[in-house]
């Protein structure tokens, strides 16, 4: 063991480590990168200089097992084998055997006597949008960095903040009274007959009144959430996920606690979904009877996506 490996994953990407593809005493990390309609396996590997042939045997076995799970594979890392060298190597045999293509071209390691291509990006059945070599200050490293963009057809939906009106707690009677008693004509047309200006003044004043009599709050909108999802359910899911991680190598008690929490979350999901559609059904019936005020006051669909 020598170099060491670390992999950083964005919290916008679902990635799960595939430990059963990793060979003991071989520096490699395998991840399953999953998108809504596409997935690929990512391997980060380091081969220490002067490694024995055992490394290549383990590397071959690991790739062979990976191809049984997914044909889409990307392998990156420093394999300490110069692909620009004219001499055949174990690595070139592996590339031919599994039909990998190296998408990094040029020197990545700079020595006193010679430069070489050691830091590779090996791709199998994946579409690469671009790949490049990034210059690194030689006082920091004698290796350059590499960059590879894997083309994935997937739409990210960003989480964002949004202000919502809480109509069920609004004081509509007082609001209507203030609207009726307000001198709209002088306010909007006191300086002339400019219709655009009057519209702007009306909108501004109406919203000012709405802010007084209709409470509001800032919520986090997660477009991927179901409309019946709420903050209580999200909290219980986090508890479940923490217990799941602990249960993998935990005691019988921990595993039992995870099982109970998992069942609890599933029951909460069913109840939340059922209550949401029942409320929605009642609100639609209320609106169809012509009582729009009750519809706004009782509508809970705006409160489903909470922080």
Rosetta silent file (secondary structure, phi, psi, omega in degrees, C-alpha in Angstrom):
SEQUENCE: XXXXXXXXXXXXXXXXXXXXXXXXXXXXXXXXXXXXXXXXXXXXXXXXXXXXXXXXXXXXXXXXXXXXXXXXXXXXXXXXXXXXXXXXXXXXXXXXXXXXXXXXXXXXXXXXXXXXXXXXXXXXXXXXXXXXXXXXXXXXXXXXXXXXXXXXXXXXXXXXXXXXXXXXXXXXXXXXXXXXXXXXXXXXXXXXXXXXXXXXXXXXXXXXXXXXXXXXXXXXXXXXXXXXXXXXXXXXXXXXXXXXXXXXXXXXXXXXXXXXXXXXXXXXXXXXXXXXXXXXXXXXXXXXXXXXXXXXXXXXXXXXXXX
SCORE:     score description
SCORE:     0.000 S_00000001
   1 L     0.000  141.076 -174.271    0.000    0.000    0.000 S_00000001
   2 L  -146.374  -74.511 -166.436    1.349    3.401   -0.888 S_00000001
   3 L   -70.046  -48.173 -174.647   -0.531    6.301   -2.478 S_00000001
   4 L    91.075  150.364 -175.229   -3.999    6.237   -0.946 S_00000001
   5 L  -134.593  139.060  171.219   -7.350    7.058   -2.588 S_00000001
   6 L  -139.197  140.177 -179.605  -10.148    9.494   -1.794 S_00000001
   7 L  -126.058  124.430  175.883  -13.328   10.083   -3.809 S_00000001
   8 L  -102.131  133.821 -178.153  -15.544   13.155   -3.384 S_00000001
   9 L  -125.306  131.169  177.587  -19.160   12.900   -4.558 S_00000001
  10 L   -63.343  145.619  178.369  -21.585   15.790   -4.986 S_00000001
  11 L   -73.174   -3.116  175.052  -24.699   15.609   -2.827 S_00000001
  12 L   -89.052   -4.519 -176.663  -26.712   16.044   -6.037 S_00000001
  13 L  -117.422  135.237  175.348  -25.527   12.644   -7.282 S_00000001
  14 E   -87.037  118.539  179.810  -26.574    9.264   -5.949 S_00000001
  15 E  -135.905  134.957  179.811  -23.487    7.107   -5.490 S_00000001
  16 E  -128.850  131.733 -179.557  -23.140    3.854   -3.606 S_00000001
  17 E   -70.626  137.673  179.958  -19.897    2.074   -2.860 S_00000001
  18 L  -111.299   82.500 -172.379  -19.610   -1.428   -4.332 S_00000001
  19 H   -66.970  -27.726 -176.798  -17.221   -3.029   -1.861 S_00000001
  20 H   -71.308   -9.219  174.361  -17.545   -6.531   -3.264 S_00000001
  21 H   -89.626  -11.721 -176.638  -15.677   -5.406   -6.409 S_00000001
  22 L   -88.475  132.265 -177.371  -12.681   -4.242   -4.366 S_00000001
  23 L   -94.686  131.564  178.552   -9.831   -6.704   -3.903 S_00000001
  24 L   -56.396  145.044  179.313   -8.023   -6.801   -0.537 S_00000001
  25 L    64.910   19.587  174.936   -4.503   -5.315   -0.517 S_00000001
  26 L  -128.313  127.406 -174.683   -5.268   -3.491   -3.783 S_00000001
  27 L   -80.835   97.605  178.278   -5.833    0.256   -3.706 S_00000001
  28 E  -155.432  148.401  175.054   -9.152    0.752   -5.473 S_00000001
  29 E  -130.488  127.698  177.853  -12.595    2.173   -4.754 S_00000001
  30 E  -109.004  134.754  176.934  -15.668    1.210   -6.798 S_00000001
  31 E  -128.683  143.879  172.418  -18.819    3.341   -6.909 S_00000001
  32 E  -100.064  111.087 -178.637  -22.181    2.793   -8.556 S_00000001
  33 E   -96.734  119.157 -171.002  -23.282    6.153   -9.991 S_00000001
  34 E  -120.311  128.907  172.546  -27.045    6.146  -10.573 S_00000001
  35 E  -117.230  169.357 -177.397  -29.212    8.629  -12.505 S_00000001
  36 L   -54.055  -37.541 -176.206  -32.941    8.337  -13.258 S_00000001
  37 L  -127.642   18.335 -176.234  -32.395    6.679  -16.643 S_00000001
  38 E  -162.255  149.678  175.507  -28.711    5.776  -16.636 S_00000001
  39 E  -150.260  155.175  173.436  -25.991    4.344  -14.416 S_00000001
  40 E  -151.146  159.184  177.491  -22.315    3.509  -14.632 S_00000001
  41 E   -95.626  134.069  177.917  -19.586    2.070  -12.430 S_00000001
  42 E  -116.976  129.106  177.983  -16.698    4.314  -11.436 S_00000001
  43 E  -121.253  127.635  172.279  -13.397    2.906  -10.214 S_00000001
  44 E  -109.266  125.046 -170.437  -10.604    4.989   -8.717 S_00000001
  45 E  -137.456  149.283  173.858   -7.373    2.994   -8.528 S_00000001
  46 E  -134.206  129.053  176.146   -3.716    3.444   -7.651 S_00000001
  47 L  -111.615  113.347  178.752   -0.931    1.058   -8.575 S_00000001
  48 L   -62.358  149.173  177.641    2.291    1.608   -6.603 S_00000001
  49 L   -58.793  149.272  176.838    5.507    1.550   -8.672 S_00000001
  50 L    60.125   29.833  175.324    7.210   -1.819   -9.014 S_00000001
  51 L   -68.611  153.042  178.289    4.057   -3.702   -8.007 S_00000001
  52 L   -76.322  170.584  179.084    4.092   -7.420   -8.573 S_00000001
  53 H   -63.302  -16.714  178.750    2.005   -9.195  -11.210 S_00000001
  54 H   -59.464  -33.358  178.491   -0.477   -9.961   -8.446 S_00000001
  55 H   -60.601  -46.389 -177.341   -1.829   -6.418   -8.840 S_00000001
  56 H   -66.730  -34.106  176.063   -2.719   -7.006  -12.492 S_00000001
  57 H   -64.593  -44.259  178.456   -4.387  -10.311  -11.643 S_00000001
  58 H   -66.152  -40.483  179.397   -6.487   -8.603   -8.974 S_00000001
  59 H   -62.380  -42.877  178.601   -7.259   -5.677  -11.283 S_00000001
  60 H   -63.670  -44.174  179.615   -8.395   -8.064  -14.025 S_00000001
  61 H   -63.090  -41.050 -179.553  -10.603  -10.020  -11.618 S_00000001
  62 H   -63.628  -44.079  179.213  -12.171   -6.817  -10.302 S_00000001
  63 H   -65.797  -40.720  179.781  -13.017   -5.566  -13.817 S_00000001
  64 H   -59.978  -42.044  177.712  -14.389   -8.956  -14.814 S_00000001
  65 H   -67.226  -35.802 -179.086  -16.742   -8.893  -11.809 S_00000001
  66 H   -65.736  -39.662 -178.966  -17.737   -5.312  -12.608 S_00000001
  67 H   -65.338  -20.589  176.646  -18.775   -6.156  -16.168 S_00000001
  68 H   -74.692  -21.968  179.910  -21.223   -8.683  -14.740 S_00000001
  69 H   -93.522  -39.965 -175.559  -23.013   -5.813  -12.950 S_00000001
  70 L  -157.905  135.245  178.472  -22.856   -3.044  -15.548 S_00000001
  71 L   -80.281  -18.319 -179.828  -21.318   -2.662  -18.991 S_00000001
  72 L   -88.068  111.451 -173.553  -20.868    1.102  -18.476 S_00000001
  73 E  -137.958  139.154  171.278  -17.560    1.584  -16.676 S_00000001
  74 E  -128.335  128.260  179.484  -15.102    4.431  -16.091 S_00000001
  75 E  -120.786  126.156  178.666  -11.731    3.764  -14.438 S_00000001
  76 E  -127.159  158.575  175.742   -9.468    6.616  -13.336 S_00000001
  77 E   140.719 -179.473  179.466   -6.232    6.811  -11.422 S_00000001
  78 E   -99.737  107.463 -178.507   -2.456    6.483  -11.517 S_00000001
  79 L   -98.881    2.399  176.771   -1.554    3.031  -12.787 S_00000001
  80 L    49.428   39.827  172.822    2.178    3.807  -13.104 S_00000001
  81 L  -133.775  121.832 -175.087    2.270    2.370  -16.600 S_00000001
  82 L   -80.373  109.426 -179.998    3.247    4.676  -19.446 S_00000001
  83 L   -74.629  -13.386  177.307    0.722    4.243  -22.244 S_00000001
  84 L   -85.749   -7.004  177.460    2.891    6.377  -24.526 S_00000001
  85 L   -72.837  147.449  179.589    5.676    3.828  -24.278 S_00000001
  86 L   -79.808  -12.796 -177.345    6.189    1.543  -27.270 S_00000001
  87 L   -79.919  134.073  177.274    6.744   -1.451  -25.007 S_00000001
  88 L   -64.497  153.209 -178.900    3.719   -3.750  -24.482 S_00000001
  89 L  -142.722  169.676  176.069    2.398   -4.001  -20.924 S_00000001
  90 H   -61.557  -34.387 -177.886   -0.121   -5.869  -18.831 S_00000001
  91 H   -65.114  -43.748 -179.882   -2.359   -2.822  -18.970 S_00000001
  92 H   -62.789  -33.624  176.263   -2.618   -2.791  -22.765 S_00000001
  93 H   -65.003  -40.295  179.717   -3.629   -6.455  -22.634 S_00000001
  94 H   -66.512  -40.191  178.829   -6.382   -5.601  -20.144 S_00000001
  95 H   -60.869  -42.276  179.016   -7.625   -2.730  -22.327 S_00000001
  96 H   -68.875  -39.817 -176.383   -7.901   -5.065  -25.298 S_00000001
  97 H   -62.878  -42.750 -175.147   -9.477   -7.842  -23.259 S_00000001
  98 H  -106.313    6.778  175.743  -12.320   -5.702  -21.881 S_00000001
  99 L    60.495   47.904  173.947  -12.529   -3.199  -24.770 S_00000001
 100 L   -91.335  152.667  175.290  -11.565   -0.121  -22.769 S_00000001
 101 E  -125.169  131.049  175.413  -10.450    3.145  -24.358 S_00000001
 102 E   -86.393  125.162 -176.362   -8.132    5.628  -22.710 S_00000001
 103 L  -103.014    6.961  175.472   -9.421    9.181  -23.290 S_00000001
 104 L  -101.524  124.159 -176.602   -6.417   11.005  -21.786 S_00000001
 105 L  -128.692  122.171 -178.676   -3.770   11.867  -24.366 S_00000001
 106 L   125.070  174.209 -177.736   -0.501   13.572  -23.498 S_00000001
 107 L   -75.598  135.829  175.230    1.993   13.662  -20.643 S_00000001
 108 L  -119.352  -15.982  178.350    0.620   13.622  -17.103 S_00000001
 109 E  -126.284  133.318 -173.516    3.821   12.945  -15.158 S_00000001
 110 E  -119.771  112.654 -179.192    6.983   15.026  -15.577 S_00000001
 111 L  -106.878 -178.751 -178.616   10.322   13.572  -14.517 S_00000001
 112 L   -70.578  -42.105 -175.048   13.930   14.687  -14.685 S_00000001
 113 L  -101.010  -27.628 -177.229   14.854   12.475  -17.649 S_00000001
 114 L  -155.692  157.331  174.850   11.513   11.741  -19.309 S_00000001
 115 E  -107.548  157.041 -175.270    7.801   12.522  -19.285 S_00000001
 116 E  -151.915  165.664  176.504    5.070    9.892  -19.343 S_00000001
 117 L  -107.104   99.417 -176.639    1.329    9.202  -19.423 S_00000001
 118 L  -113.102  -28.083 -174.889    0.488    7.527  -16.118 S_00000001
 119 E   -95.834  109.609 -166.257   -2.814    9.115  -15.033 S_00000001
 120 E  -114.436  162.650  169.726   -5.507    7.524  -17.144 S_00000001
 121 E  -133.444  103.169 -176.216   -9.239    7.577  -17.746 S_00000001
 122 E   -97.837  126.351 -171.600  -10.341    4.220  -19.106 S_00000001
 123 E  -123.716  137.999  176.810  -13.845    4.155  -20.563 S_00000001
 124 E  -135.726  119.161  176.578  -16.099    1.292  -21.588 S_00000001
 125 L    59.441   29.778  177.356  -19.561    1.789  -23.143 S_00000001
 126 L  -123.098  145.740  177.947  -19.790    5.386  -21.859 S_00000001
 127 L   -91.215  122.028 -178.948  -20.212    8.589  -23.839 S_00000001
 128 E  -103.648  122.869 -178.969  -17.503   11.117  -23.020 S_00000001
 129 E   -77.089  -42.663  176.358  -18.298   14.753  -23.701 S_00000001
 130 E  -160.545  158.529  174.544  -14.749   15.998  -23.155 S_00000001
 131 E  -146.963  144.397 -178.667  -11.453   15.072  -21.520 S_00000001
 132 E  -156.984  166.718  177.266   -8.416   17.188  -20.814 S_00000001
 133 E  -108.349  130.749 -176.860   -5.199   17.525  -18.845 S_00000001
 134 E  -107.185  125.525 -179.521   -5.003   20.329  -16.269 S_00000001
 135 L   -66.271  135.499  177.863   -1.617   21.896  -15.500 S_00000001
 136 L  -119.716  140.548  177.830   -0.515   21.666  -11.853 S_00000001
 137 L   -55.769  125.809 -177.265    2.188   23.757  -10.221 S_00000001
 138 L   -63.461  -20.866  176.698    5.348   21.627  -10.273 S_00000001
 139 L   -73.933  -15.826  178.588    6.138   22.727   -6.713 S_00000001
 140 L   -94.260  -44.495 -177.051    2.962   20.929   -5.653 S_00000001
 141 L  -156.117  151.316  173.465    3.181   17.753   -7.735 S_00000001
 142 L   -89.551    7.328  175.719    5.104   16.222  -10.606 S_00000001
 143 E  -111.918  145.686  168.209    1.737   15.012  -11.971 S_00000001
 144 L   -89.302  160.950  176.181   -0.883   16.982  -13.828 S_00000001
 145 E   -88.916  160.306  177.695   -4.584   16.549  -13.096 S_00000001
 146 E  -124.894  151.092 -179.337   -7.052   15.030  -15.538 S_00000001
 147 E  -132.964  132.265  178.591  -10.674   15.910  -16.238 S_00000001
 148 E  -134.719  127.505  175.371  -13.324   13.724  -17.852 S_00000001
 149 E  -103.969  116.041  176.019  -16.974   14.688  -18.510 S_00000001
 150 E   -90.012  126.424 -178.657  -19.316   11.709  -18.799 S_00000001
 151 L   -79.676  119.752 -179.595  -22.399   12.555  -20.854 S_00000001
 152 L  -130.294  127.831  177.634  -25.558   11.615  -18.958 S_00000001
 153 L   -85.354   95.962 -179.251  -29.099   12.390  -20.090 S_00000001
 154 L  -157.647  138.766 -179.720  -30.669   13.506  -16.854 S_00000001
 155 L  -100.546  116.652  175.019  -32.411   16.666  -15.658 S_00000001
 156 L   -80.072  134.522  177.536  -31.336   17.954  -12.259 S_00000001
 157 L  -111.723  114.369 -171.892  -34.108   19.669  -10.348 S_00000001
 158 L   -77.811  144.824  171.367  -32.735   22.224   -7.960 S_00000001
 159 L   -79.164  137.534 -177.800  -33.982   22.767   -4.430 S_00000001
 160 E  -147.122  162.167  178.445  -35.051   26.375   -3.913 S_00000001
 161 E   -92.606  148.361 -179.820  -36.733   28.695   -1.401 S_00000001
 162 E  -154.939  139.598  177.585  -40.194   30.135   -1.969 S_00000001
 163 E   -88.739  133.308  178.718  -42.655   32.277   -0.004 S_00000001
 164 E  -123.340  150.816  176.918  -46.180   30.875    0.301 S_00000001
 165 E   -88.496  136.985  177.277  -49.411   32.423    1.599 S_00000001
 166 L   -99.854   84.466 -171.705  -51.156   30.678    4.512 S_00000001
 167 H   -65.758  -29.967 -175.773  -54.731   31.387    3.431 S_00000001
 168 H   -68.133  -19.135  178.695  -56.382   29.367    6.192 S_00000001
 169 H  -104.709   13.045 -176.315  -55.050   31.827    8.784 S_00000001
 170 L   -79.827  151.199  175.270  -55.952   34.964    6.809 S_00000001
 171 L  -102.260   80.521 -175.877  -58.257   37.724    8.088 S_00000001
 172 H   -70.186  -32.104 -178.590  -60.282   38.213    4.908 S_00000001
 173 H   -62.908  -47.860  179.868  -63.078   40.188    6.588 S_00000001
 174 H   -68.801  -35.309  178.512  -60.762   42.956    7.760 S_00000001
 175 H   -64.671  -45.477  178.413  -58.870   42.875    4.486 S_00000001
 176 H   -62.948  -36.243  178.941  -62.079   43.297    2.469 S_00000001
 177 H   -64.577  -45.715  179.397  -63.133   46.146    4.753 S_00000001
 178 H   -65.108  -35.617  178.460  -59.862   48.014    4.233 S_00000001
 179 H   -65.733  -40.831 -178.490  -60.081   47.453    0.476 S_00000001
 180 H   -68.287  -36.247 -175.455  -63.628   48.853    0.404 S_00000001
 181 H   -86.248   -8.615 -176.995  -62.742   51.925    2.485 S_00000001
 182 L   -78.203  141.423 -179.919  -59.562   52.786    0.616 S_00000001
 183 L   -83.284   82.572 -175.609  -59.656   55.752   -1.795 S_00000001
 184 H   -68.914  -36.651 -174.568  -58.515   53.888   -4.897 S_00000001
 185 H   -63.741  -49.109  179.663  -59.466   56.574   -7.411 S_00000001
 186 H   -68.722  -33.403 -179.072  -57.286   59.334   -5.949 S_00000001
 187 H   -66.723  -42.359 -174.977  -54.509   56.867   -5.190 S_00000001
 188 H   -87.695  -33.197 -173.299  -54.291   55.505   -8.726 S_00000001
 189 H  -118.456   19.824 -178.273  -55.295   58.538  -10.815 S_00000001
 190 L   -66.978  -25.675 -177.445  -54.250   61.444   -8.611 S_00000001
 191 L  -109.190   12.332  179.456  -51.399   62.369  -10.937 S_00000001
 192 L   140.358 -174.889 -176.559  -53.112   61.735  -14.286 S_00000001
 193 L  -104.671   37.730 -179.633  -54.809   59.123  -16.435 S_00000001
 194 L   -80.365  106.705 -174.893  -51.772   56.861  -16.943 S_00000001
 195 H   -65.915  -40.122  179.379  -53.287   53.347  -17.024 S_00000001
 196 H   -62.987  -42.434  179.074  -49.943   51.543  -16.721 S_00000001
 197 H   -65.742  -40.376  179.453  -48.998   53.631  -13.678 S_00000001
 198 H   -62.930  -41.199  178.484  -52.425   53.069  -12.140 S_00000001
 199 H   -62.764  -41.755  179.305  -52.094   49.300  -12.593 S_00000001
 200 H   -63.948  -43.168  179.170  -48.681   49.352  -10.938 S_00000001
 201 H   -65.342  -41.698  179.273  -49.999   51.381   -7.975 S_00000001
 202 H   -61.592  -47.923 -178.507  -53.028   49.107   -7.545 S_00000001
 203 H   -59.963  -43.858 -178.184  -50.906   45.951   -7.565 S_00000001
 204 H   -63.613  -45.609 -179.150  -48.446   47.397   -5.048 S_00000001
 205 H   -67.784  -41.077  179.974  -51.174   48.535   -2.631 S_00000001
 206 H   -61.610  -43.083  178.737  -53.164   45.322   -2.934 S_00000001
 207 H   -67.661  -34.018  176.372  -50.086   43.210   -2.121 S_00000001
 208 H   -62.432  -41.760  177.290  -49.259   45.477    0.813 S_00000001
 209 H   -66.670  -39.630  179.660  -52.720   44.795    2.237 S_00000001
 210 H   -62.012  -38.454 -179.840  -52.368   41.079    1.548 S_00000001
 211 H   -66.128  -27.514  179.983  -49.095   40.994    3.503 S_00000001
 212 H   -75.682  -42.640 -169.619  -50.867   42.520    6.487 S_00000001
 213 H  -105.358  -10.859  177.414  -53.845   40.176    6.619 S_00000001
 214 L  -117.406  111.147  179.376  -52.556   36.957    5.012 S_00000001
 215 L   -62.617  155.138  177.981  -49.679   35.282    6.886 S_00000001
 216 E  -142.425  165.637  176.621  -46.820   33.874    4.830 S_00000001
 217 E  -153.442  159.144  178.928  -43.723   31.797    5.361 S_00000001
 218 E   -95.751  124.906 -178.886  -40.583   30.768    3.517 S_00000001
 219 E  -122.702  160.730  175.627  -40.445   27.082    2.601 S_00000001
 220 E   -95.911  122.393  179.828  -37.957   24.849    0.838 S_00000001
 221 E   -99.478  122.920  176.505  -39.286   23.441   -2.423 S_00000001
 222 L  -114.085  102.419 -173.117  -37.871   20.103   -3.529 S_00000001
 223 L   -58.121  -24.944 -178.266  -39.255   19.393   -7.013 S_00000001
 224 L   -81.902  -11.646  179.702  -38.556   15.662   -6.707 S_00000001
 225 L   -71.821  148.530  171.508  -40.697   15.356   -3.572 S_00000001
 226 L   -72.351  153.755 -177.375  -44.203   13.998   -3.775 S_00000001
 227 L   -64.030  -21.352  179.900  -46.902   16.587   -2.934 S_00000001
 228 L   -91.929    2.383  179.719  -47.803   14.684    0.227 S_00000001
 229 L   -72.808  140.871  179.697  -44.211   14.706    1.521 S_00000001
 230 L  -140.541  173.628 -174.459  -43.671   16.737    4.711 S_00000001
 231 H   -66.124  -35.053  179.312  -40.962   17.665    7.205 S_00000001
 232 H   -63.907  -43.248  179.071  -42.043   15.080    9.779 S_00000001
 233 H   -65.194  -40.914 -179.959  -41.731   12.275    7.270 S_00000001
 234 H   -62.443  -38.877  178.269  -38.347   13.561    6.100 S_00000001
 235 H   -62.984  -43.482 -179.974  -37.063   13.547    9.701 S_00000001
 236 H   -67.876  -32.408  177.189  -38.139    9.944   10.222 S_00000001
 237 H   -66.399  -39.303  177.409  -36.492    8.922    6.933 S_00000001
 238 H   -62.616  -40.782  176.233  -33.209   10.410    8.125 S_00000001
 239 H   -61.653  -42.922  179.057  -33.480    8.369   11.322 S_00000001
 240 H   -60.931  -44.056 -178.390  -34.146    5.267    9.244 S_00000001
 241 H   -65.760  -37.129  177.063  -31.121    5.890    7.009 S_00000001
 242 H   -65.664  -41.120  178.403  -28.822    6.383   10.007 S_00000001
 243 H   -67.152  -34.062  179.350  -30.031    3.129   11.535 S_00000001
 244 H   -63.361  -41.899  178.487  -29.564    1.330    8.215 S_00000001
 245 H   -63.610  -41.259 -179.341  -25.896    2.321    8.089 S_00000001
 246 H   -70.864  -28.776 -174.749  -25.376    1.182   11.675 S_00000001
 247 H   -73.902  -18.684 -177.051  -27.234   -2.092   11.116 S_00000001
 248 L   -60.595  -41.434  178.165  -24.821   -3.355    8.448 S_00000001
 249 L  -123.495   23.866 -175.286  -22.213   -4.246   11.061 S_00000001
 250 L   -95.557 -177.484 -179.061  -24.303   -3.684   14.171 S_00000001
 251 L   -78.099  175.122  178.274  -25.803   -5.871   16.852 S_00000001
 252 H   -62.786  -36.320  179.957  -29.102   -7.696   16.700 S_00000001
 253 H   -64.738  -43.231  179.339  -30.732   -4.895   18.688 S_00000001
 254 H   -62.948  -42.490  179.013  -29.563   -2.259   16.179 S_00000001
 255 H   -64.045  -36.786  178.768  -30.866   -4.347   13.279 S_00000001
 256 H   -69.502  -38.848  176.881  -34.216   -4.748   15.020 S_00000001
 257 H   -63.251  -38.216  177.152  -34.418   -0.993   15.652 S_00000001
 258 H   -64.354  -42.944 -179.481  -33.749   -0.392   11.949 S_00000001
 259 H   -61.310  -42.278  179.547  -36.493   -2.847   10.977 S_00000001
 260 H   -65.746  -42.770 -179.792  -39.001   -1.089   13.269 S_00000001
 261 H   -66.325  -38.564  177.485  -38.034    2.349   11.975 S_00000001
 262 H   -60.880  -45.315  178.747  -38.277    1.162    8.354 S_00000001
 263 H   -65.300  -38.154  178.644  -41.795   -0.151    8.966 S_00000001
 264 H   -61.858  -44.070  178.887  -42.697    3.058   10.784 S_00000001
 265 H   -63.614  -42.968  179.662  -41.577    5.165    7.797 S_00000001
 266 H   -61.641  -40.093  178.254  -43.506    2.976    5.361 S_00000001
 267 H   -67.780  -37.906  178.168  -46.673    3.365    7.418 S_00000001
 268 H   -64.786  -39.930  177.949  -46.164    7.126    7.632 S_00000001
 269 H   -60.150  -46.277 -179.255  -45.786    7.334    3.853 S_00000001
 270 H   -61.920  -43.811 -178.246  -49.039    5.458    3.317 S_00000001
 271 H   -67.019  -42.733 -179.687  -50.895    7.619    5.836 S_00000001
 272 H   -62.757  -41.834  179.515  -49.495   10.898    4.457 S_00000001
 273 H   -65.533  -43.823 -179.323  -50.428    9.943    0.914 S_00000001
 274 H   -64.757  -44.251 -179.478  -53.929    8.860    1.913 S_00000001
 275 H   -64.736  -37.104 -179.978  -54.567   12.017    3.976 S_00000001
 276 H   -61.327  -47.859 -177.123  -53.325   14.243    1.173 S_00000001
 277 H   -72.009  -30.845  174.919  -55.762   12.820   -1.373 S_00000001
 278 H   -65.364  -44.226  177.762  -58.630   12.838    1.127 S_00000001
 279 H   -63.389  -41.528 -179.757  -58.008   16.543    1.832 S_00000001
 280 H   -63.507  -40.870  179.012  -57.712   17.244   -1.870 S_00000001
 281 H   -63.674  -44.215  179.661  -60.982   15.454   -2.563 S_00000001
 282 H   -64.785  -39.799 -179.368  -62.786   17.403    0.175 S_00000001
 283 H   -66.136  -40.010  178.344  -61.373   20.705   -1.072 S_00000001
 284 H   -64.744  -40.905  177.497  -62.468   20.032   -4.646 S_00000001
 285 H   -63.507  -39.382  178.729  -65.965   19.172   -3.442 S_00000001
 286 H   -63.846  -41.055  179.634  -66.022   22.384   -1.396 S_00000001
 287 H   -67.482  -36.361 -177.391  -64.986   24.421   -4.426 S_00000001
 288 H   -68.700  -21.674  178.177  -67.582   22.747   -6.655 S_00000001
 289 L   -81.946   -4.866  177.969  -70.365   23.893   -4.309 S_00000001
 290 L    95.045    2.009  179.934  -69.389   27.513   -4.952 S_00000001
 291 L   -93.984   77.923 -175.961  -67.844   28.178   -1.545 S_00000001
 292 H   -67.152  -30.108 -179.832  -64.476   29.448   -2.763 S_00000001
 293 H   -62.897  -45.255  177.338  -63.654   31.016    0.614 S_00000001
 294 H   -62.127  -36.223 -179.927  -63.822   27.638    2.347 S_00000001
 295 H   -60.949  -45.131 -179.371  -61.675   26.172   -0.409 S_00000001
 296 H   -70.527  -40.289 -176.475  -58.891   28.691    0.245 S_00000001
 297 H   -69.877  -32.570 -175.620  -59.172   28.542    4.026 S_00000001
 298 H   -98.641   -6.248 -175.665  -59.142   24.745    4.202 S_00000001
 299 L   -68.741  117.197  179.508  -56.703   24.040    1.380 S_00000001
 300 L  -103.748    1.185 -175.758  -53.712   22.263    2.915 S_00000001
 301 H   -66.751  -24.414 -179.906  -51.970   21.356   -0.322 S_00000001
 302 H   -74.515  -17.719 -175.585  -49.791   24.485   -0.070 S_00000001
 303 H   -99.534    6.892 -174.859  -48.433   23.322    3.277 S_00000001
 304 L   -75.549  -34.016 -177.638  -47.331   19.874    2.208 S_00000001
 305 L   -96.849   88.282 -177.197  -43.816   20.807    1.110 S_00000001
 306 L  -101.955  172.906 -179.527  -42.283   22.089    4.287 S_00000001
 307 L   -68.647    0.000    0.000  -38.696   22.563    5.335 S_00000001
